[in-house]
Amino acid sequence: MAGNIIFFGVDSLRTDHMSLFGYDRLTTPHITEFAEGGVSFANCISPSIPTTSGYASMLTGMDCFSTNVVALRHKGGISEGVKTLPEILRENGYETTSIGFKGNPSARGFDNYIEYKSWGSWSEGKSHKAEAMNKAAIPELERLAAGDKPFMLFLRHMDPHSPYLPPEPFQRMFYGGNELDPANDSLKKVYDFKPFSDYFLTWFPPGCTDREYISAQYDSAVAYMDSCISNIFAKLAELGIEENTLVVITSDHGETLYEHDCYYDHHGLYECTLTVPLVFRWEGKIPAGWMFDDICQVKDITPTILDILGIEAGIKFDGRSLMPVVQGKPREQETGMYITECTWMRKHGYRTPEWKLIRALEPDFHFKPETELYNLINDPQELENVADKYPEVVTMLSERMRKHIEARTAATGRENPMYTNLDWHGRGCGPFKTSQQAYDTLHIGDPEAARKLQAQAAKQ
């Protein structure tokens, strides 16, 4: 019998807030212990954010030129001729189930879809997102395990995605201050940011003044999710299928907390949003206890899964299997990658191990400069834009980006989707002409509006 797959495709989980990857808060003790039985990658990049484009690459092994997906509010489906992982698995005798990922173009091809309550607000009380996931996932895992087909169970946990409303006893796990301190004005800029402020008011504690409290809620939500995921690990052992099951843990993108003025969301082509966790574990089939620093991308995940399972799909993926790295064999290192976003801003750029160039394709609602350049070695937090200081680096990276776009356009026979998705924001007005227009136009009011954004593309 072929190997099963448990695929944790967590939404909005940033690598540097996981204790697995060295974070000083103990946010992921259960995932850490589990990952020690497999291999982890500390520098996995999701280069095309946010949700729709991130999952599209993750579940096809293709880049944004091949999928034609770059926007959250993507219109239509993944480009014709591109197969998703569940479609490939079906052709190889698998049954596949997706939990919490229905109605998005990138979720195409699963045999079964199960939903669970994955959003909340302050008025509704704390959100038991991961427990709701378990109530849906564990019975389905039992059903699939009892069947006569190999299976993939895909789990889209939403705990790290705002609203961050972890239940007790996690709520104050990483915070001991007074979130209502009237002398603290660290959230003033957040409340003054008109496009998001109404949304924040629906889930911030009334009167909250301390930004550290909100950031701590993100960490607490991750810790809560980690504790609930341990129940799925335990069920896997109870069912006796650990030795016949590949487990994958990753995310569609990271999250920005207070950094870069991109408050509590996942836009901005900064490392906190681009870098995602990646873990593979299969007892007896994959070496245990290794963590690799090799740069990889989410487009490598599907080719790696198929390589581990021994499935020949007959597809020339844009991504590459990571098994050579795991097996200690040579694998050409990543020297640069094209990065894109169409969430609340339309930008693209080019990232190397040393430098990151970000170019705005239209004015953004944060009034940021058109060109940003960061030295990722000297300034890993990307605090200083050095575009004016190093114009020759801007020119060099711009040329590399231009050549990459030309090459991928020629290879796919399709214009760069960053140039064609002009209604990426769903407002019907075309590209924004000024930052003020973007600021005045873009708005999210409540968790229900945020939830609908995730599924909007399926209705277009």
N, C-alpha and C positions, 0 to 999 in steps of 0.2 A: 504493500500500500504506500502511495506517495505521502510525503510529509504534509501535515496541516500547517496553517499560518494563523497566528494571532497578531494582528497588526494594530498597534496603538498609534493612530494618526491624530495626536493631540493638537488642539487649536491654540495658538498664541503662547507656546512654551519656549521661553528663552533659556539658552544653555547656561548663561552665567548666573542664573538664579537657581541652579540645581546643585545640591551638595555633591552629587555624582561627579560634577566637573569642577569641584573645588570651592563652591560658594560657602561662606563661613556660617550661614544659617542652615540648620539641619532640615532642609525642605524635602529631600527625596531619599530617606533612609532605606525604604523598601525597594525602590527602583535601583538604588545603588547596590544593595545586596544581591538583587537578581542579576544586574548587569555584570557583576563579578564572575558569573558563570558563563559569560559570553565575551563579545568584543564591543568596544565603544569608539566612536569617532568624535573628537572634541572640536573639530573645525569643519562641520558640515554647513553649507550655505544654501539657503533658499533664495535664489537670485531674482525671482520674479514674484513680488508680493502684490496683493495679500492672498486671501483665502482661495479664491477660484483658481488663480494662476499657480499658487503654491501647490495645491492638491493636484492640479492638472499635470504638472511636471512629476510630482511624486508618484502618481498612479499610471503614468505612461512611459516614463523613462526618456521623455523628450523635452527639448527646451521650448521657449515661448514662440520661436519662429515656426516650429513644427506643430505645436498645439494651436497656434494663433490666439492664445489666451493670455492677456496681460491685465485685465480689469476685474475688479470685484463684481461689478454689474455687467458681466460679459453677456453679450447678446448672441443667441444661438448656442451651438454645441462646440465641442472640440473638433478641430478640422477633420475633414473627411479622410479616411484611410488610416487614421491613428487609432490603435487599439488600446483599451485600458487594461490594467492588470486583471481585474475580474473577468473581462472578456477572454483574455488569454488563458486564464485558469479554467474557465468553462470549457474551452476547446480541449482541455487536457483532463476532463472528467471531474472537476471540482464543483462543489456547491459553495456559493459565496453569500455572505450576509453583511450588510452595512448597518451600523447603529448610529443614529444621530447625524446622518449625512445624506439626506434625501432632497431632491429638487434642485441640486446644483449641477451645472453641466459637467463638472469634473467627477461626479459620483456615478457616471454612466456605467451600466453593465453588470451590476450586482443582481443576483437572483432574488434576494429578499432585502427589504428595507424596514427597519424598526425605528420608531422615533421615541424620544424620552424628553422630559422637561429639563431644558438646559439653559433657561434664562430666568431672571428674577429682578426684583426691585426692592428698595428699602421698605416700602409699604407692605410687601408680601412677606417680609421676614427674610431670614437667612436662606441661602440657596443650597439645597442638598443635591447638587448636580451629579456628583460622582456616585452617590448612593442610588439615584434614579437610573444612572447608567447601569449599575450592577443589577438592579431589578430587571432590566431589559436584557442585559448581556449574559448573565449566568445561566438562566433557563435556556437561552438560545445556544450557548456553548454546550450545555448538556445534550440538547437535541441533536446538534451537529455531530458531537462525539459519538452518539449512539447510532448514527447513520452508517451507510455502507460506502460513502464517498469521502475522499479527502476534502477538506474545507478551508476557507479563509473567513475569519471573523474580523471585520474592520470596525474599530472603536474610535469614534471622534469625541473625545472628552472635551468639555467646554469650560472647565474650572478656571484655567488661567485667562480666559477671555472675559473682558468686562461684561456685566458688573461683577466686581470682586466682592462676593458676599459669603465667605466661608462660615459654616455653622460653628457653634461651640463644640468642643473647647479650643478650636483652632483660631478663633477670631483674634484673641490677644496673645497668641503664642509668641509673636515677634515684636510686640509693642507694649511698653509699660508706661507710656506718657499720658498726657491729657489732650485728647484730640479736639477738645472744645475750648482750649485755652484762648481767651480773647486777645492775648498779647501776641499770639502767633499769626503772622499774616502770610505764611508760605504758600497758601492756596489762592491768594488774591489773583495772581495772573491766570490761574485756571478758571476761576469764577468769571473773570473778565473776558475770557475767550468765548465770544458769542456763538460760534458754530456748535460748540459742544456743551456749553454751560448748562442748558436745560436738561440735557441727558445726565450730566453728572449729578444734578440736584435730585434725580429720581433714585439714586442709589448711594450717594454719599450720606453719612449720618447727618441729620439736620444740625446745622451750626458747626460742622467740622471745619477746623482751621489749619490742621497740620498735615502737610503733604506726606510726611513720613508714615502717618497712620494709613493712608491710602496705599502707599507702596508696600507696607507690611501686610495689608490684606491680600495683595497679589501673592506674596510668599506663603501666607497662610492658606490660600486657596490651592496652591501647588502641594503643600504638605497634606492638606485634607484629601486631595485627589490621590496622592501617593499612598495614603493609608487605605483608601478604597480599592486602588489597583492591586494591593496586596491580596485582597480577597479573590481576585481573578487568578493571580499566581497560585494561590492555595487550591482553588478549584481545579486548575490544570493538573496539579499534583494528585489531588483526590481522584480525578478521573483516570489517572495512570497513563496520560498521553504526553508527558513531558519529553520523552525520548523520541517521539514521533511528531513533534511540533516546533516549528520555527517561530520565534517571537521577535517582532520588530517594534521598536519604540522610536518615534520621531515626531516632528511637528511641521505644520505648513509654513510657519514663520514665527518670529519671536514677538516681543512686545516692548513698547516704549512706555516707561513709567513717567518720570518727570523730565527726562533728558530731552534736549534739542527742541523744547517747546512743543513736542508732539504728544501731548498729555494723554496717558492711560489709553493708548490705542496702538495700532501697528501700521503706521505709515512713516515715511522718512527712510531713506536708504542707508541707515546707520547700522552698525554691527549688532546692536541689541535687537534689531528687527530681522536682520538677515541670517543670523547664526542660530541654528537649531540643533537639538540633540539627535544622536543616531546610535542605536544599540541593536545588535543582532545576537540572539542566543538560541542555540539548539544543542541540547545535551548530547555529547558524544559525536556530534557532527561539526561543531565549530570550536576552535580553541577557547579556553576560558582565561579570563583575567587580564586581557590586553586592552589598552587604550591607545589609539593612534592619533597623531597630530596631523596626518596628511590632510590637506584641503580636499574636500569632496563636495558634491552637490546633491540636492534631492533627486535630480534626474538619474543619479546612480543607483537609487534604491530598487526600482523594479528590475533592472538588469542583474543586480546582486541577488535578489530573491530568486529569480529564475535560475541563476547559476548555482545557487546553493541547492535548489530542488532538482537540478539536473534536467530542467525543461528547456528544450530548444524551440524558441518561438519563431525563428526564421525572420526576425526583425532586426534592422540595423538601427539600434538605439542611438540617441544623442549622448546618453549617459553611458558609463562604463562600470562593469562589475568591480566591486571592492575586494573580491576574494583573493586576487593576487597579493594585495596588501596584507590580508589576514594570513596568507600562506607564506609570507616572507619573500615573495617573488617581485621582480621589478615591475613598476607601474609608473608611467610618465606622470610627473607632478603637474598640478594645475599652476599655470603661470599667469593667468588672467581670465576674467569672466565678465560678461555683459550683465548688468543689473538693471531692473526696471521696477516701477511702481505706478499703479493707477488705482489708488484707494481714495484719498482726498486730494492728492496732487498727482500730476503727470510728469514724471521725471525718469531719466535713465542715466547710465553712467558706466564706468569701467573700474573694476577692482583687481588689483594685484596683491601679492603678499605684503608689499610695502605701501602702496598708494591706493587711494580711492578718489575717483573723479565723479562728481554728481552734476548733471546738467538739467536744468528745468526746460521742459518743452513748452510750457506756458506759465504765466505768473501764478504763484501759489498763495494760499490763504494765510500762510505764516509770514508773508512778506520777506522771504528769504532771498539771498542773492541768486542770480541766474546760474552762477558757477560756484561750486564748492570743491575744495581739494583738501584731503587729510592724509597725513603721514601715519599709517597704522602702526608703525613700529615705535616712533617717538611720541605719538599721541593716540594711544589705543582707545581713549574715550571720545575721540573726535571732537575736541573742544575748540581747536583753533583752525579756522579756514585759512589755508596758506596759498590760495589760488593766486593772489597778487604777488606773493613772495617768490613763487616758483612758476612763472608763466611757461617756461620751457617744458615742465612736467605736464602742465595742462595741455600743451600742444601735442606732446608725445602720446599721452593717454587718449586724447581726442582722435588722433590718427589711428591708434590701435582699435578704438571703438568703431571708427568709420570702416575700417577694413573688415572687422568682424561682421558688422551689419551687412556690408556688401557680399561677403562670402556666404552668410546664412540666407540672404535674400536669393542669391543665385542657386543655392542648394535646394531651397524649398519651392522656388518659383513663386514666392509670395512676398509682397511688400511687408516691411517691418510692421507688426501689429501695433507698435507704439505710435506709428504715424497714421494709422487708419482708424483707431478707436477714439474718435474725436468726441463721442458722447459718453465717455468713460464714467462721467459723474451722474449720468441719467437725467440731467436737467434740460436737455434738448436745445441748449443755446450755443453749442460748439465750444471751441477753446476759449478759456477766459482771457480777456484782453488786459485786465489789470488784477493785481492782488486784492484790491478793494472789492472788485466785482466777485471774485472767488469767495472772499470773506463774507460778503453780504448774501451770497447765493447758497452756500453749503451750510446745512443745519441738520442736526439729529436731535429729536425731542425726547424720546423715551426708549426703554428697552424693547418694546414691541416694534418700534420703527427700526431699531438696530437689528433685531431678529429678521425682519422682513428683507433687509438688505442682503442677508446671506442667501435667501431663496429667490430673490427678485429675478435673477437671470433666467430661471426656468420658465418664467411666465412671459418672457419677451420673444 
